[in-house]
Amino acid sequence: MPGDKNLSFEALYNLTGRVALVTGGGSGIGLMIATGLATNGAKVYISGRRKDVLDKAANSIDEVVKGSLHPLPMDVTDKTSILEALKTIEEKEGKLHILVNNSGQLGPVSTFLNDMSAPEHRDPGVLGRALFDNESFELWADLYRINTFSIFFVTTAFLSLLSKGAEDSKLLQSTVVNVTSISGIMRIAQNHFAYNSGKAASSHLTRLLATEFALKGVPVRVNAVAPGVYATEMTRSTISDPSSCSVEQTNAAGQSIIPIPAARPGTAQEIVGTVIYLVSPAGCYTNGQELVVDGGYLCVNPSSG
């Protein structure tokens, strides 16, 4: 309606008074998201295993932001650590409105997979044995523990606080955003089968949680964002400076078959804006979805999406 204040930018994306937790929030995409939430008014707890990294991130936030960042050491692969973090937020806040499951690592990589001149490609048997020998059950398990299992255990641990947060607004509810990846949607392995299959599992886990919570009357929405190529710790060897990153460097980082249409890495604004949409009044009618932010990567490369 004309003149409706609820349609103003401030009303649509205002996060003032919201309490958030971002796992893996001390660096990379996690810090981008945490800073974005705080800038728009949220009180954000950033978790990770490296306290020095968390402290540095919390102290570096611009003084003009509406909200704040607070370090919260937590190992998302350890139940005891998760429950200690839960206790801290419960005692300090008594509720939680936003949970961003962002913790992740790259895991085992078989760099020879896409190098067709490598001796491992001599014949199918040699390739198969090279993949078998280069990776291990232990490395795969570690990858899944951080990238996939943690989503289930952190979300279920904080479900009580998220439900209490939902009492503040039946319209908004509380919300979980899982940071997945286009690597879980595409049909190429990018030299890392474990990472890509783990992200695919995380995508489906997002849908499972959203559906089960909805069917059980739990007032918590669950969505995911799937970033494409961004400047993070995982891509640092290829993208040192995103502002001057060449098309060739961008495509090398994404290991795409067809060049990425945007011809550049994604920016903090683009991933943060998507998350803010999902957790704000603008996105409170969105549930069980995975939003892809990839500069057109999946438009031109094989994917299941």
N, C-alpha and C positions, 0 to 999 in steps of 0.2 A: 504494500500500500504506500502511496506517496507520503513522504514525511515520517514513515515508521522508523523510530529510533533503533528498533531491533535489527534493522537492515544496514546500519552504519558499520563501517569497518571496525570501529572500536568494539561494538557489541558482538559482532560476528567472531572476532578472534581474541577477545579479552580473556586472559588467564589469571587475572588478579585473584588471590586467595586460594588458588589451586596448589595442592601439594603433589610433587612428582618425585619419582625415583628413576634414574637412568643408569642401567648397568653398563660397565665399560665406558663410563662417562668422563674419564680423565683425558681422553685423546681422540683424535680422528672424528668419525661421524658421530660418535656418542657425545663428544664435547660440543660439536656443532649443534646437536639437538638440545642438549642441556642448556647451552647459552641462549638458544632461541626461545626456549620455554621461559627462562628467567627474564629475558629481555621483555617478554610480553606479560610479566607479572607473577609467574609461578615461583614458589619456593621449591628449589630443586636439590635433591640429594643425589650426588654422583658417587657411584660405587666402582670398586676395582680392587685388585690385590696389591697395587703399588701405592702406598699412602703418600709418598713424596710427589708422585704424579698428580694425585687427587688434590693435595694441598696447593700445588703450583697452579692447577687449573682453577681452583676456587678463588685464589688470590688475584688471578689475572683478569677477572671479569670487570667490565667497564662500570664505573660508578653511576652511570646514567640509567642503567637498567631498572625496571620496576620491581623485579624480584631479586632472588639471591641464589647462590650456589653453596652447597655444604658437603664436604667430603665425608664419605661413609665407607670405610674399608669393608669389603665383602668378597668372599670367594664363592662364585655362583655354582661351583661344582662340589661344594661342601655343605651338607645340611646344617651342621652346627653353626657355621658362619652365617648362613642365610637366616637362621632363627635369631642369632644375635643382632643382625641388622634389623630384622622385624621388630625385635624388642625395643631397639633404639627409637625407631620411627613411631612405634606405638606409644612409648613414654613421652616423646616430644610433641607428637602431632595428634595421636589418637585416631588417625584416619589417613587414607591415601586416595588421591583422585586419578593419578596418572602413573602408569608403569611402562617404561620403555625397556624392553629386553634387547639390548644391543651387544652384549658381550660376545666375542668371537675371536677365532684365530684361523689361520690359513690351513695348517695341518700338512700332511705329507704331500710332496710334489714330485712328479716324475717328469723332469724337464725335457727328456728326450722324446716324449710322446708326440710333440708337434714338429720335431726336427727330423724330417724325412731323410736327411742325409746321415743321421746317426746310425751306428752299427746295430743298434737294437732293432732296426727295421729290416734286417736281413731277410727274415721270414716270420710268419705268424708265431711259430714256436719260440723263436728267440725273443720276440716282442712280449709274448705272454710271460715268459720266465723272467724277463727284465722287470716287468711290472710287479710280478710276484715277489721277487727278491728285494726290490727297492722299497717296498712299503711293508707295513706290519699291522697285525691285529691291534697292538698296543697304540700305535699312532692313530689308527682309525678310531679307536675307543676314546682316546683323549680329545680328538676333534669333536666327536659326537657329544661328549660330556659337556663341553663348553658351548658349542654352537646350537645344540638341539635339546639335550636333556635339561639344561639349565632353564629353558623357557618354561617347561612343565613345572619344575620344582620351585622356581622363584614365583611364578604366577600363582600356584596353589598355596604357597606359604603366605603370600600377601593378600589372598582373596578376602580374608576377614576385614582387613583395613580398607580394601577397595570397596567392599560392600558398605562399610560405614561411611566412606566418602560419598557414595552414591546417594546417601540420605540428604545431602546438601542440595541436590537438584535431581528430581526424577526425570527431568527433560534431558539433562546432560549425561546422567549416570556417571559411572567411573569408566576408565578405558585403559586397555592394554594395547600397546603397539609393539609388534615384533619386527626387528630389523632383519629382514631376510636378504635376498640378493637375486639379481637376474641369473646368477650362476645356478640357482635352483630351478629355473624355468627353462633355460636353454638346453639344447640337446648336444652340446659339445662339452668336453670335459675340462678344457683349458689347462691341461697338465695336472689337474687335481680332482680325481674322482671322488675322494672322500669329502672335500669341501662342498662340491656341487650336489652330491647326493644328500649330504647333511642339511644343506639349505633347502632342498626340496622337501625333506622331512619336516623342517621348521615351517614351511609354507602350509603343509597339510595339517600340522599340529595347530596352527592358527585357526584353520577352519573347524577343526574338531572342538577346540576350546570355545569358540564363538557359538557353535551350534549347541553344544551341551549346556553352556551357561544359559542360553536363551530358552532351551527346553525346560531347564530346571528352575527358571525364574530368578536367576542370579543377575542383579542389575549392573553387570559389567560387560561392556562391549570389547571385542577383540578383533583387531585388524593388523595388517602388516604393510610395511613399505619395502620395496625391493629396489635398492640403488643399483645403478650401473657403475660406470668407471668414475671414481672419486679419488682425490688425493688423501690417502690414509697410510698407516704404517704398512699395510699389505702391498701398496703400490709405490712405496717410496723409492725403490730401486729404479723405477721407470719414470715416475712423475716427481721430480724434485721441486718444481715450481709450477703449480697449476695455472698461474696467470700467463706464463710463457710456454706452456706445454704445446708441442707441435701435434699435428694430426697423426704423424707416425708414432709418436710416443703414446698418444691416447689409444690408438689401435693396438699397440704392443702390450699395453697394460691390460686391455680388455681381451686380447687374443681372439679377436673377432675374425670370421671368415670374410665378411663384407664390411668395409669401413663404416664406422659409426656415423650416421647422418649429421649429428650435431658437430662433429669434428673437433670436440674438446671434452675435457672432463666436466662432471657436474660441479655446481657451486654449492656452498653452504646454504644460500638462500633457497635453492631448489629442493633440497632434502628437508630442511627445517620447515619450509612453508607447507610441505605435504604433511609432516607430522603435526604441525600446529592445526591444520585443517581437521585432522582426525580427532584431536583431543579437545577442540574448541566447540562453541555452540554451532559453528558453521557445519561441522561434520558429525553432529550427535545423532544423525539418522543413518549413519553408515556403520555396518556391522558385518564381520566375517569376510572382509575384502582384503585383497593385496594390491596396493597401488604401485605401479612400476614407474620409476623415475630414472630413465636411462638414455635420454638423448636420441631415442629411436633405435637403439641397439637391437632389440628383439623384433623390430619391424622388418629387419633385413637379414637376420641370422636365424638359423633353425631353433625353434623353441616349441614348448608344449602349451604356451599361453596364447 
